[in-house]
Amino acid sequence: MAKAGTKDRFSTATRLRLLGEQTAERVYRSQTKRQARRSRLTGRAALLALVLCSLIVALAYPMRQYVSQRAEIDDLRRQKAERQEDVEKLRDEKARWQDDAYAEQRIRDRLHYVMPGETGFTVIDPAATKSRRTDQGAVTRPWYSNVWDGVDKADRPDD
C-alpha cells in the first residue's frame, strides 16, 4: 500500500488537485486583501460624497445671492434712515418758516430790506472794487466790445 500511496502522491490528478488548492488559497488571500483595501471607500461612501458635492454646488449660487441681497437690504435701510433724517430737517425748517419773526429776519438778510425809519448799509468787498476799477475804461469803448468782453469773462473759469 505504501507504493500505492506514493504512486497516488505523484499522480497527475493529485498534483493538479494540490495545485488547484494552492491557487485557490492564493486567490482567497488576494481577495481578502482587496476587500480590506476596498472597504475604506465603499460604493455607499462614494455615493454619499457625490451627493454632498452636488449639494454644495447646488447651494453655492443661492447662498451667494442671499448674502448679496442681505447686503443690499442693509444698504437700503441705511439710505432710508438718511432720508428720514433729511425729512426731519426739512420739517424743522418748515416749522421755522411758519414763525413770522424768523421769516422776516431771513427776508431782510437775503433781500436787504429795511423797516421804515431804519437806515440800510451795504458793505462792499475791497477785492470786488479793485476788479471794477479795471472795467472803468469800458465806458469809452463801443457797446459791442463791452458785450464781447462780458461773454469772454463768462467763459473763463473763476480764478
Secondary structure, DSSP 8 states (H G I E B T S, - for coil): -HHHHHHHHTSHHHHHHHHHHHHHHHHHHHHHHHHHHHTTS-HHHHHHHHHHHHHHHHHHHHHHHHHHHHHHHHHHHHHHHHHHHHHHHHHHHHHHHHSHHHHHHHHHHHH----TT--------HHHHHHHHHGGGGGGS-HHHHHHHHHHHHHS---
